[in-house]
Amino acid sequence: MKRSVGTVLLALGLLFLAVPTARAHFGMIIPSDEMVMKGESSDVALQIMFWHPFEGTGMDLVKPAEFGVVAEGQKEDLLATLTPQKLKGRDTWKTNYKIKRPGIYVFYLVPQPYWEPAEDCYIVHYTKTVVAAYGDDEGWDEPIGLKTEIVPLSKPFGLYAGNVFQGVVLLNGKPVPGAEVEVEYFNVGGKYSAPSDYMVTQTIKADPNGVFTYGVPTAGWWGFAALSTDDQQLKGKAVEIGAVLWVNFHEMK
């Protein structure tokens, strides 16, 4: 029996709706320890990747344009220390950094532009994470001069699961009113499953001062990505720039 044009169009429409939505991309810098204390190893291992953190899948990350650390207001270029590694068949990077003195260490990543055909644009995620050492807790709320970045308003270490976290989104050094911030959990080992695709990545909006607030439901690493469109195109295509910050939360024992 011949199907009507309407039936065929309906079937195609349902098929289209069944296609999974695009997943959020996150630049990632995950240290082995974000609070180095007396008596602990001063060697911090850092894992660097471009990933879907909740689902545990990723994209190839070519050698970054920049990778380094800011401590006591001074930038140190660490790009040459990166070693390539494969993770689930994808190109990622790793390095080790020795903490030599008390302080706040802000590790940052500026990747090469990543072409995303599904979104018809390039993606550049300016990514940060903060490591505190030997009791020093001054300077964690200072910007480090990236094109776009999240500056924490809550101390980005020493946090419990259930704490509320706040940050301000900056673009070219100025707050971004109403910035859209994607939030995702680094689901190590696939410990959790989302009851709906809508709950893999959560989205919140910053207030008129560029400040966002999120209540963290469980322990582990959480990524906050504030997305903007760059004022410059690349090869005639738009460039999505993300200010990404990774923060670890602990269970109270």
Secondary structure, 3 states (H helix, E strand, C coil): CCCCHHHHHHHHHHHHHHCCCCCCCEEEEEECCCEECCCCCCEEEEEEEEEECCCCEEECCCCCCEEEEEECCEEEECHHHCEEEEECCEEEEEEEEECCCCEEEEEEEECCCEEEHHHCEEEEEEEEEEEEECCCCCCCCCCCCCCEEEEECCCCCCEECCCEEEEEEEECCEECCCCEEEEEECCHHHCCCCCCHHHCCEEEECCCCCEEEEECCCCEEEEEEEEEECCCCECCEEEEEEEEEEEEEECCC
